[in-house]
C-alpha cells in the first residue's frame, strides 16, 4: 500500500519522539518540538505498537490511506471562473462540462457544495420571474391592465345563482 508523504513523515516524527522520550527527554518538550500532543497513555500505546512492529517507523503508520481527490485545485479554479463568467449556469451543466474538459465525473451536489463554500451559488428557491412590462394607460392609470369583462360570472344575480334555499328567501 502506498502512503502519502504526510503520513510517512508523521510516522517518522513519532519514531523520533519515542527515541527522545526513551533517551530521557520530557514528553511535553518532545511533543512541542515535533508537533504532537500525546499524553502518557497515547505514548504507551505508540511504544507498544512500535515494538510489536519490529522497531521501525513503518510500524507507526496509522493505516489511514484517504482517497484521491477528484476535484483538484485546477478543476476548482476553472469551476469558480466559469461560474463568475456566467452566474446562470447550473450544477448539472457544470458537471457535464467538467466531464468533457477534464475527464472527471463529479456529482452536481458536490459542485453545489464547492460553489456554496466560495459563495457562488444562487439564492435558494425558484428563480424570480419578472412580469412583462405591459404599460397600458387606462383612465389615467398606468400599470398592467386587468380585464373585468367576466367579473359577473363569479358574482351571479339573485335569480341566477340562488342562495341554496330553493327559491324561498
ABEGO torsion letter per residue (X at the ends): XBBBAAAAAAAAAAAAAAAAAAAGBBAAAAAAAAGBBBBAAAAAAAAAAAAAAGGBAAAABAGBAEBBBABBAAAAAAAAAAAAABAABBAAAAAAAAAAAAGBBBBAAAAAAAAAAAGABBBBEBBBBBBBBBBBBBGGBBEBBBBAAAAAAABBBAAAAEAGAGGBX
